[in-house]
Every structure is written in C-alpha cells, then in structure tokens.
Amino acid sequence: MAKVIIVEPNISEDENQQNWKKVQEVLENIAQEINEAS
C-alpha cells in the first residue's frame, strides 16, 4: 500500500503517525460507504 507522508515544517514523527492514522480511518469509512451503497 502506498504511504502518504505529510510534509510540514516542525512536524514530529508522532504527529505524522497520527495524521496517517486519520487518513486511513477516512479511507476505511469511504470504503464502507461504497460497500453499503452498492
């Protein structure tokens, strides 16, 4: 799976990991909505 790295000045690795988890949650929610709609 492709990994999105959010590049921001002064961002910590922990923040980057949290942002990535949020992105994954959003993608999972979208996938669930698509499955339910079909």
PDB file as gemmi writes it, atoms N, CA and C in Angstrom:
CRYST1    1.000    1.000    1.000  90.00  90.00  90.00 P 1                      
ATOM      1  N   MET A   1       0.850  -1.199   0.000  1.00  0.00           N  
ATOM      2  CA  MET A   1       0.000   0.000   0.000  1.00  0.00           C  
ATOM      3  C   MET A   1       0.882   1.243   0.000  1.00  0.00           C  
ATOM      4  N   ALA A   2       0.473   2.210  -0.770  1.00  0.00           N  
ATOM      5  CA  ALA A   2       1.225   3.469  -0.814  1.00  0.00           C  
ATOM      6  C   ALA A   2       1.105   4.171   0.530  1.00  0.00           C  
ATOM      7  N   LYS A   3       2.171   4.814   0.924  1.00  0.00           N  
ATOM      8  CA  LYS A   3       2.145   5.555   2.180  1.00  0.00           C  
ATOM      9  C   LYS A   3       2.238   7.042   1.892  1.00  0.00           C  
ATOM     10  N   VAL A   4       1.307   7.782   2.447  1.00  0.00           N  
ATOM     11  CA  VAL A   4       1.311   9.231   2.291  1.00  0.00           C  
ATOM     12  C   VAL A   4       2.119   9.814   3.433  1.00  0.00           C  
ATOM     13  N   ILE A   5       3.117  10.606   3.102  1.00  0.00           N  
ATOM     14  CA  ILE A   5       3.906  11.282   4.128  1.00  0.00           C  
ATOM     15  C   ILE A   5       3.520  12.753   4.080  1.00  0.00           C  
ATOM     16  N   ILE A   6       2.994  13.239   5.183  1.00  0.00           N  
ATOM     17  CA  ILE A   6       2.577  14.631   5.265  1.00  0.00           C  
ATOM     18  C   ILE A   6       3.802  15.440   5.668  1.00  0.00           C  
ATOM     19  N   VAL A   7       4.228  16.303   4.760  1.00  0.00           N  
ATOM     20  CA  VAL A   7       5.449  17.071   4.995  1.00  0.00           C  
ATOM     21  C   VAL A   7       5.067  18.461   5.478  1.00  0.00           C  
ATOM     22  N   GLU A   8       5.453  18.754   6.712  1.00  0.00           N  
ATOM     23  CA  GLU A   8       5.220  20.078   7.277  1.00  0.00           C  
ATOM     24  C   GLU A   8       6.457  20.446   8.074  1.00  0.00           C  
ATOM     25  N   PRO A   9       6.799  21.723   8.086  1.00  0.00           N  
ATOM     26  CA  PRO A   9       7.922  22.119   8.934  1.00  0.00           C  
ATOM     27  C   PRO A   9       7.588  21.874  10.405  1.00  0.00           C  
ATOM     28  N   ASN A  10       8.573  21.420  11.147  1.00  0.00           N  
ATOM     29  CA  ASN A  10       8.430  21.239  12.595  1.00  0.00           C  
ATOM     30  C   ASN A  10       7.385  20.194  12.984  1.00  0.00           C  
ATOM     31  N   ILE A  11       7.074  19.276  12.095  1.00  0.00           N  
ATOM     32  CA  ILE A  11       6.122  18.217  12.479  1.00  0.00           C  
ATOM     33  C   ILE A  11       6.918  17.046  13.050  1.00  0.00           C  
ATOM     34  N   SER A  12       6.407  16.511  14.138  1.00  0.00           N  
ATOM     35  CA  SER A  12       7.094  15.388  14.774  1.00  0.00           C  
ATOM     36  C   SER A  12       6.662  14.078  14.133  1.00  0.00           C  
ATOM     37  N   GLU A  13       7.458  13.038  14.349  1.00  0.00           N  
ATOM     38  CA  GLU A  13       7.104  11.714  13.819  1.00  0.00           C  
ATOM     39  C   GLU A  13       5.786  11.243  14.421  1.00  0.00           C  
ATOM     40  N   ASP A  14       5.552  11.532  15.703  1.00  0.00           N  
ATOM     41  CA  ASP A  14       4.288  11.129  16.338  1.00  0.00           C  
ATOM     42  C   ASP A  14       3.101  11.785  15.648  1.00  0.00           C  
ATOM     43  N   GLU A  15       3.226  13.095  15.372  1.00  0.00           N  
ATOM     44  CA  GLU A  15       2.136  13.794  14.692  1.00  0.00           C  
ATOM     45  C   GLU A  15       1.920  13.209  13.307  1.00  0.00           C  
ATOM     46  N   ASN A  16       3.006  12.899  12.621  1.00  0.00           N  
ATOM     47  CA  ASN A  16       2.888  12.320  11.284  1.00  0.00           C  
ATOM     48  C   ASN A  16       2.146  10.984  11.350  1.00  0.00           C  
ATOM     49  N   GLN A  17       2.468  10.170  12.355  1.00  0.00           N  
ATOM     50  CA  GLN A  17       1.789   8.880  12.521  1.00  0.00           C  
ATOM     51  C   GLN A  17       0.299   9.089  12.808  1.00  0.00           C  
ATOM     52  N   GLN A  18      -0.030  10.069  13.657  1.00  0.00           N  
ATOM     53  CA  GLN A  18      -1.433  10.334  13.986  1.00  0.00           C  
ATOM     54  C   GLN A  18      -2.186  10.799  12.750  1.00  0.00           C  
ATOM     55  N   ASN A  19      -1.564  11.680  11.959  1.00  0.00           N  
ATOM     56  CA  ASN A  19      -2.208  12.163  10.735  1.00  0.00           C  
ATOM     57  C   ASN A  19      -2.449  11.004   9.786  1.00  0.00           C  
ATOM     58  N   TRP A  20      -1.473  10.109   9.676  1.00  0.00           N  
ATOM     59  CA  TRP A  20      -1.613   8.960   8.774  1.00  0.00           C  
ATOM     60  C   TRP A  20      -2.755   8.065   9.233  1.00  0.00           C  
ATOM     61  N   LYS A  21      -2.879   7.862  10.557  1.00  0.00           N  
ATOM     62  CA  LYS A  21      -3.985   7.040  11.069  1.00  0.00           C  
ATOM     63  C   LYS A  21      -5.326   7.677  10.716  1.00  0.00           C  
ATOM     64  N   LYS A  22      -5.409   9.010  10.822  1.00  0.00           N  
ATOM     65  CA  LYS A  22      -6.657   9.699  10.470  1.00  0.00           C  
ATOM     66  C   LYS A  22      -6.982   9.493   9.001  1.00  0.00           C  
ATOM     67  N   VAL A  23      -5.964   9.584   8.149  1.00  0.00           N  
ATOM     68  CA  VAL A  23      -6.178   9.374   6.707  1.00  0.00           C  
ATOM     69  C   VAL A  23      -6.705   7.965   6.470  1.00  0.00           C  
ATOM     70  N   GLN A  24      -6.092   6.977   7.112  1.00  0.00           N  
ATOM     71  CA  GLN A  24      -6.533   5.591   6.932  1.00  0.00           C  
ATOM     72  C   GLN A  24      -7.975   5.411   7.398  1.00  0.00           C  
ATOM     73  N   GLU A  25      -8.344   6.042   8.523  1.00  0.00           N  
ATOM     74  CA  GLU A  25      -9.715   5.924   9.028  1.00  0.00           C  
ATOM     75  C   GLU A  25     -10.702   6.498   8.022  1.00  0.00           C  
ATOM     76  N   VAL A  26     -10.360   7.651   7.444  1.00  0.00           N  
ATOM     77  CA  VAL A  26     -11.244   8.274   6.455  1.00  0.00           C  
ATOM     78  C   VAL A  26     -11.407   7.359   5.248  1.00  0.00           C  
ATOM     79  N   LEU A  27     -10.295   6.784   4.781  1.00  0.00           N  
ATOM     80  CA  LEU A  27     -10.369   5.884   3.623  1.00  0.00           C  
ATOM     81  C   LEU A  27     -11.228   4.665   3.938  1.00  0.00           C  
ATOM     82  N   GLU A  28     -11.101   4.128   5.149  1.00  0.00           N  
ATOM     83  CA  GLU A  28     -11.909   2.970   5.533  1.00  0.00           C  
ATOM     84  C   GLU A  28     -13.390   3.340   5.584  1.00  0.00           C  
ATOM     85  N   ASN A  29     -13.695   4.535   6.092  1.00  0.00           N  
ATOM     86  CA  ASN A  29     -15.089   4.982   6.151  1.00  0.00           C  
ATOM     87  C   ASN A  29     -15.662   5.120   4.752  1.00  0.00           C  
ATOM     88  N   ILE A  30     -14.880   5.668   3.826  1.00  0.00           N  
ATOM     89  CA  ILE A  30     -15.335   5.816   2.442  1.00  0.00           C  
ATOM     90  C   ILE A  30     -15.585   4.439   1.837  1.00  0.00           C  
ATOM     91  N   ALA A  31     -14.673   3.508   2.071  1.00  0.00           N  
ATOM     92  CA  ALA A  31     -14.826   2.156   1.523  1.00  0.00           C  
ATOM     93  C   ALA A  31     -16.097   1.505   2.066  1.00  0.00           C  
ATOM     94  N   GLN A  32     -16.384   1.687   3.347  1.00  0.00           N  
ATOM     95  CA  GLN A  32     -17.595   1.114   3.939  1.00  0.00           C  
ATOM     96  C   GLN A  32     -18.836   1.719   3.298  1.00  0.00           C  
ATOM     97  N   GLU A  33     -18.827   3.040   3.080  1.00  0.00           N  
ATOM     98  CA  GLU A  33     -19.989   3.698   2.483  1.00  0.00           C  
ATOM     99  C   GLU A  33     -20.221   3.181   1.069  1.00  0.00           C  
ATOM    100  N   ILE A  34     -19.138   2.976   0.321  1.00  0.00           N  
ATOM    101  CA  ILE A  34     -19.263   2.455  -1.048  1.00  0.00           C  
ATOM    102  C   ILE A  34     -19.860   1.048  -1.004  1.00  0.00           C  
ATOM    103  N   ASN A  35     -19.380   0.217  -0.073  1.00  0.00           N  
ATOM    104  CA  ASN A  35     -19.893  -1.155   0.039  1.00  0.00           C  
ATOM    105  C   ASN A  35     -21.377  -1.155   0.394  1.00  0.00           C  
ATOM    106  N   GLU A  36     -21.774  -0.262   1.294  1.00  0.00           N  
ATOM    107  CA  GLU A  36     -23.171  -0.219   1.716  1.00  0.00           C  
ATOM    108  C   GLU A  36     -24.062   0.315   0.597  1.00  0.00           C  
ATOM    109  N   ALA A  37     -23.532   1.218  -0.216  1.00  0.00           N  
ATOM    110  CA  ALA A  37     -24.328   1.833  -1.281  1.00  0.00           C  
ATOM    111  C   ALA A  37     -24.554   0.870  -2.439  1.00  0.00           C  
ATOM    112  N   SER A  38     -23.642  -0.081  -2.631  1.00  0.00           N  
ATOM    113  CA  SER A  38     -23.754  -0.971  -3.791  1.00  0.00           C  
ATOM    114  C   SER A  38     -24.599  -2.208  -3.486  1.00  0.00           C  
TER     115      SER A  38                                                      
END                                                                             
